[in-house]
């Protein structure tokens, strides 16, 4: 049943490429919850590339967590530096 759901989401992504970021993010969080770190990291990469991280800094943090668990600490650090470089978007002017 779960495999059917994943295949259905992949099919949705093919049919609606404009929603690839949202679908990739949903799949990434699903796989992260299942501790399938490699598949989650791959889906986070798709989501970030499609712009899913533009509004939510947690996406980059979750992706960095997956990379770290895979032993790719350099990749995780790169994502965290990216988050810090974009910090102005995440905080209010008065902060």
Buried (B, 14 or more C-beta within 10 A) or exposed (E): EEEEEBEEBEEBBEEEEEBBBBBBBBBBBBBBEEEBBEBBBBBBBBBBEBEBBEEEBEBBBBBBBBBBBBEBEEBBEBBBEBBEEEEEEEEEEEE
